[in-house]
Amino acid sequence: MATVYIAIAAFENTVRDFVSSRLLDVVGADWWTSAVSEKIRTKAETRRQEELKIRWHTPRGDEPINYTEFGDLSAIVSQNWTHFENHLVSQDWVRQITGTIERSRNVIMHSGELGLQDIERIGTAIRDWLQQVGA
């Protein structure tokens, strides 16, 4: 499962980079406050503040998007669809790809094991995303 874990973690970071880069390019430096819902921003800030209390542990990152849940990324895309529609097939496609990955992600992140079909599904979803986005 180590290889699957690495693939999912890399994919998640790729999606975060794509979302933040696209919004930075189109919306500008204040994209986090102007293009992300208050609900997602508050949840991310709460998580960041909780983690700041644990000074002995390395933080997730410097950017607020690093503190979002994986599922929040498709919500951010949907909230800003006009900025992504030239790059992605549809909002439903984004939800399907991220939902497929998230289901398996949650199993892997909690020390579970996936079957061969699940692993193949992850590979297909990641490949499709990367070919579509051009990453």
C-alpha positions in Angstrom: 0.0 0.0 0.0 3.0 2.3 0.3 3.1 2.9 -3.4 -0.6 3.7 -3.5 -0.2 6.1 -0.5 2.6 7.9 -2.4 0.5 8.1 -5.5 -2.5 9.5 -3.7 -0.4 12.0 -1.7 1.3 13.2 -4.8 -2.1 13.5 -6.6 -3.6 15.5 -3.8 -0.7 17.9 -3.8 -0.9 18.2 -7.6 -4.6 19.2 -7.3 -3.9 21.7 -4.6 -1.1 23.2 -6.7 -3.4 23.3 -9.8 -6.3 25.0 -7.9 -4.1 27.6 -6.2 -2.0 28.4 -9.3 -5.1 28.8 -11.5 -6.9 31.0 -9.0 -3.7 33.1 -8.4 -3.4 33.6 -12.1 -7.0 34.5 -12.7 -8.2 36.1 -9.4 -4.9 37.5 -8.0 -3.0 37.4 -4.8 -6.2 37.6 -2.7 -7.8 34.5 -4.3 -8.1 32.7 -0.9 -10.3 35.4 0.6 -12.2 36.4 -2.6 -12.7 33.0 -4.3 -13.0 30.5 -1.4 -16.1 30.2 0.7 -16.0 31.4 4.3 -16.9 27.9 5.5 -13.9 26.3 3.9 -11.6 29.2 4.9 -12.8 29.0 8.5 -12.4 25.2 8.7 -8.8 25.5 7.2 -7.9 28.3 9.6 -9.2 26.4 12.6 -7.1 23.4 11.6 -4.1 25.7 11.1 -4.6 27.3 14.5 -4.9 23.8 16.2 -1.7 22.7 14.6 0.2 25.9 15.6 -0.3 24.8 19.2 1.8 21.7 18.6 5.1 23.6 18.0 7.3 20.5 18.0 5.6 19.2 14.8 6.3 20.4 11.3 3.3 22.3 9.9 1.5 21.2 6.7 2.7 24.2 4.8 2.6 27.9 4.5 -0.5 28.3 2.4 -4.1 28.1 3.7 -5.0 25.6 1.0 -2.7 23.1 2.7 -5.1 23.0 5.6 -8.2 22.1 3.5 -9.7 18.7 3.3 -9.2 16.9 0.0 -13.0 17.1 -0.7 -12.8 20.9 -0.3 -10.8 21.1 -3.4 -13.6 20.1 -5.7 -15.9 22.5 -3.8 -13.4 25.3 -4.5 -13.3 24.4 -8.2 -17.1 24.3 -8.3 -17.4 27.7 -6.6 -15.1 29.1 -9.3 -16.1 27.0 -12.2 -15.7 29.8 -14.8 -12.0 29.9 -14.0 -11.6 26.1 -14.5 -14.0 25.2 -17.3 -11.4 25.5 -20.0 -9.2 23.0 -18.2 -11.6 20.4 -16.8 -14.3 18.4 -18.4 -17.2 19.3 -16.1 -17.9 19.9 -12.4 -19.4 16.4 -12.2 -16.2 14.9 -13.7 -14.1 16.8 -11.1 -16.4 15.4 -8.3 -16.2 11.9 -9.7 -12.4 11.9 -9.9 -11.8 13.5 -6.5 -14.6 11.3 -4.9 -13.0 8.1 -6.3 -9.6 9.1 -5.0 -11.0 10.3 -1.7 -12.8 7.1 -0.9 -9.5 5.1 -1.4 -7.5 7.8 0.3 -9.5 7.5 3.4 -8.9 3.7 3.5 -5.1 4.1 3.0 -4.7 7.0 5.4 -6.3 4.8 8.1 -4.0 1.8 7.5 -6.5 -0.1 5.4 -5.7 -2.1 2.4 -7.2 -1.8 -1.1 -8.1 -4.5 -3.6 -6.5 -4.7 -7.0 -9.6 -3.1 -8.6 -9.5 -0.2 -6.3 -5.8 0.4 -7.0 -6.4 0.2 -10.7 -9.3 2.6 -10.4 -7.0 5.1 -8.6 -4.4 4.8 -11.3 -7.0 5.4 -14.0 -8.4 8.4 -12.2 -5.0 10.0 -11.7 -4.0 9.3 -15.3 -7.2 10.9 -16.6 -6.7 14.0 -14.4 -3.1 14.5 -15.4 -3.9 14.0 -19.1 -6.7 16.5 -18.9 -4.9 19.1 -16.8 -1.6 18.7 -18.6 0.4 18.2 -15.4 
